[in-house]
Amino acid sequence: MEIITRYFDDFAPQQKAQYEMLFPLYKEWNEKINVISRKDIDALYEKHVLHSLAIAAIFEFLPGQRIVDIGTGGGFPGIPLAIFFPETEFVLADSIRKKLTVVEEVAQAAGIRNIKTHWGRAEEIPQKNSFDFAVSRAVAPLGQLWTWAKPLIRRGKEGEFGNGLICLKGGDLHEEISQSGCKPRMWEVSDLFEEPHFQEKFLLYINR
């Protein structure tokens, strides 16, 4: 938890308590349903929670906005972001039901009330043109992600950035970006967080 407060320290007591609950909850649930690599569970706050919060270091989600997390897996980046932005609505979507079971149980146990889930493929999410942003972490190539996300995102702008897709990716992205036909804005996560784990990890944004 200390690694989170090293970079973010303006939390209400409830938010801090919710972040602190994530490790024991995920450790317990991961023994039943493997949603996080066994070797990574002890590094939950660095490799999963802080990585997710790279989005919050750049983007501010506003009260009343709606965010869809495409391919949320065990709840990343959606759960850390939902704690960070408690007045924003998050829909965490995944095609694997057991992963959403973990999301729902963790959210309920930690008292995270601004999360809903959608079980199904991204293209089956019914609420077209109703989200301000889509977020995702390394679930598909950028071009495929944009194909899924674009119909879900309504045009508009509140705050610094227009509505769009925000995704976390790693490695050499030149070919993937070229093949996507998109022109994303990019940030290096290592410019936000100094830990070696974040080398060659990037935050990409495509305006709707």
N, C-alpha and C positions, 0 to 999 in steps of 0.2 A: 504493500500500500504506500510505503514511503516514496517509491519511485513516481507515483501519481502526484503526490503533494509537492514533489520537487519542481514540477512544472505547472501544476494547477493548485491554487490554495484558497480560492474564494468559494468554498463549498458551504452550504447550509449544513447543520448537524445531521439532518436526515440523509442528505446526499452522501456525506462522508460515511455514515453508518451503512448505507446501501452498498457503497464500494467495498467496505470492509467485509460485508457478508458474502461477496462473490466468491472468494477463495474457498471457504468451507463448503459452500453450496455446490460449486463446480467439482470440487474434489470428491464429494459424496456421490453426485450424479454421474460423474465420469467413470466411477467404478461399476455403475449399472449399465450405462449407455455411453459408449466411447465417442465423445464429440470433440475431444481435444487429445492430441498425441500424448501418450503416457509420459514421455520424456519432457514434455513442455508444461505439464500441469503445475509444477512448482514455480515456473516462470510466467504464470498466468497474467500477473499485473504488467510485466514488461511486454511480453510477446503478443498479448491479446487485448488487454484493457488499454494500456497506453497507446499501442498501435492504432486501435480504434479511435482514440481521442486525438490523433493527428488531425482528423476532420474538424474537431472542435477548436483546434489551434488556429485554423484558417477561416472556418465558416461559422456564422452564428445563425442557428435556427430560432425562429421567433415564435412567441405564443400563438397557438392556433394553426400553425403550419402543419402539413402532413408529410411524413417521410416514409418511403418504402425501402426496406432492406431486402435486396434481391439475393437469394441464396444465403440466408443468414447462418445456416449451420447450427452451431450451438448458441448463437445469439450475438455474433460479432459482425459488423460494428454496432448493431442496433441496441443491445442492452447498455453498454457503457454510454452511448449517446443519449439514450432515453433518461438515464440518471442525470446526465449533465444538463439536459434541456427538459425539465419536468413538465413544462406547459406546452410542449410540442407533441403531437400524436405520431406514434411509430407503428407501422405495420411490418412485421417480420415474416418474410415469406420463404418457404423451402418446400421441396418436393418430397422430402423424407420425414414422415410423420414422427418417428421417434426423436428426431432432433428437436422438433417443435415441442415435444413433451418436456424436454429439458428446459427449453426457453420458457414455457408456461410455468413450470414448477419453480424455476429460479426467480422469475418475475413476481410470482405470487408470494414466495417466501420472503423476498426482499422488499415487498410492498411497492413495487414499481407499477404504477397504475395507468401509465400512458402508453402501454404496449398492447397491441392486438396481434394475432397471428393469422397467416393464410397458408393452408396446406395445398400445395399444387405447384405446377410449373409456372414460371414467370409470365409466360404468354397467356396463362389462364386467369391471371388476376383481373377481376371484373371492373375495378374502379378506374376506367380509362380517364385520362385528362383530369385527375383529381388530386395528384400529389405535387408538392412544391419541389421536392428533390427525391431522387433515388440514390441510395448508397449501396456499396458492395465491396467485398474484399476477396479478390483473387478467385472468383468462381467460374469465369469464362473469359475468352478473348474480348478485347475492347469492342470490336465490331459487333459481336453477338450481344454483349451487354447493352450497347446502345440500341440495338434492334428491340430488345426486351423493354428497355427503360423508356424510350421516347414516347410510345403511346400512353404511358401512365402519367407523364408529367405535363401539367398544364403550363401554358405560357404565362409569364409574369415575372415580376421582380419586386421583392421587398428586401431592403437592406442593400449590402454592397454587391452581391452577386445575383444574377438572374437565375431563375429556376433551371435545374439541370441535373446531370448525373455526376456523382462524386464517387470515385473508386480508389481503392488501395491496391497497389501492384508492386511486384519486385522483379529485379533482373533487367536484362537488356530488352527494352521495349520498342526499339526502333522499327523492327519488322512488323510487330503487332500493330503499332500505331499506323504504319504505312498501309497495311492491309485493311485497316478499319475504315479508311476514308475520312476519319475524323481529325480534327485539329485541336486536341485538348490542351488546356493550360496545365502545366506541371509544376510540382514542388518536390524537392527532395526531403524526405522525412528526417534524414540526418541533419538537416538545417534546423529542425525543430527540436529534436531529442538527440543527445550526444552519445547514447549507448551504441556500441559497435553493431548490435543486432540490426540497427536501422540503416546501415550502409546498403546502398543499391535498392532502397525501398522508396516508392514514389506515391504521391497523391495526384490524381488526375481529375480534371473537371471539364465537362462539356456543357456548354450553355444550350438550353432548349430553344 
